[in-house]
Amino acid sequence: MGRTMKGLRLSKADSFDIALALTCLGKAITWHEFKEWSEKIILENDVDDLPEYFFEIPSLDVASGLWKEDKRLGIFGFIPNHDLNDSEVTALYAIGYERRLANLLQPEQALNIPSESEAIAASEKNPRSRLEFERVFEFLIAK
């Protein structure tokens, strides 16, 4: 079950795409966009191709604490991970700054927000972050 029909990596064995989506929360996408993405995945894929946890996402709210690793374990049964390094994660903030979303972080994360210039510099050094974002959130780019 590593990939769905649309090529998304959502399984415990390969959870890059769900981990990227979670990492983008509050940096490059809003909570509403995250839920919109999950609903789109459900509608566009055969339900048998999707992991069971994925069907819980649309019913969650921002208070679920999904951005916290301990909450992810309880919801997904594992902690999704990606192989982005710290600089590549910082580059995701550049997308949020461009979209004027970088102020959406949860209060406990607010102290760790890179400046816009730091995020842009990281983005220039790490084009992979933008490419992965555009691949996973293609529907946001088309808006």
N, C-alpha and C positions, 0 to 999 in steps of 0.2 A: 504494500500500500504506500510506498515511498512518494509517488507522484500521483496527482489527480489527472483527469483528462486534460486539464489546461496546463499541466506541467508544474503545478505548485507543490512545494515541499512543505508538507504539513504533518508528517508522521514523527513518531518518537525517533525513528532511525535517521530521519533527515528532516529536521524542523526549521530549516533556514528561513523560509518565507513567513511562517507564523512568528518566529522570533524577530525577524526584521519588522513586521507589522507592529508587534508589541514595542519594539525599541523606538519606532517612529512616533508612537503616541506621545503627544505633548511636545515633540521636537519638530516633526514635519507633517503630522496629520492630527486632526481633532478626534475626540471620542466618537462624535457622530460619523465622521468619515471611516473610522475603524469599523464601526458597526455596519455602515453601508457596504464596505468592502466584504465583510463576512457574509452579509446577505446576498451580495452579488455572486460570491463563490458558491454558496448553497444553490442559488437558482441556476447557475451555469454548469454545474457538475452533476453527475450521477450520484445520488445519495450513497450508493454502495462504495463509491470511490473516496468518500470523505470520512475522516476519523470521527468517532462519536462525539468527542468534546466540541467539535466545531459547531454543532447544532445548539449548544448552550450559549454561545457568544451573543447572538442577537437579543437574548433575554437578560443579559447582564447590564448593569448600569455603572456609571463612573464610580459609585461608592463601593463597587466590588473589589477595588484595590488590585485590579488586573496588572497594573504596572509593577507590582511587588512580586518578587520571585516566590515567596512562600504561598501566595494566593494562586499563582500559576500552577504550582504543584497540585494543589487541591482541585483545581478546575480541569487541568489537562491530564493529570496523572504523571506528569514529567515536567521538567523545566525546559522549554524550548530554547535552543541556542543557535547562534550563527557564528561565523568565523570572522566577523568584522573586528578590526582592532580599534583601540580607543580613538585614534585619529579619524578612522572611517566613520565611527559613530558621531564624533564631533562634526564631521562633514554633513551629517543629516540635518543638523541645526541650520545650515545655510539654506536648505530647502524651506524650512520653517520661516526663516527670516524673509526669504523671497516671497513666501506666501503670507507673510505677516502673521505667523502663528506661534512664534517662539515664546510667547508669554503664557502658554497654556499648560505649563508644567504644574504638577502637584506641588503644594507648598514645601514638602520635605525635599524636593528636588531642586527648588529654585536657587539654592546657593551654588549649584554646580553648572549653571548655564554659561556657556562660552559667549564671549562678545561676538557681535556680528562679524567683525574683522577676523577674529580667530576662526569662526565657522567657515567663512569664505576662503580663508587660507587653507584650511583643512580640506575643503571641497576641491580646491584647485589641485592639491597634492593627491587626492583620492577620488578620481573620477568613478571608480567602481560603486561608491555609495549612491551616486545619482543614477547610474545605470540600473542598479538593483531596485532602487526606489521606483523608477519609471517602469520597470518590468512588472513589479508586483502591484503597483498602483496606477496602471495604465489608464484606468477610467478617470482618474483625477487629472491626468495630463490632458485628456481629451475635452475636459470641461471648459 
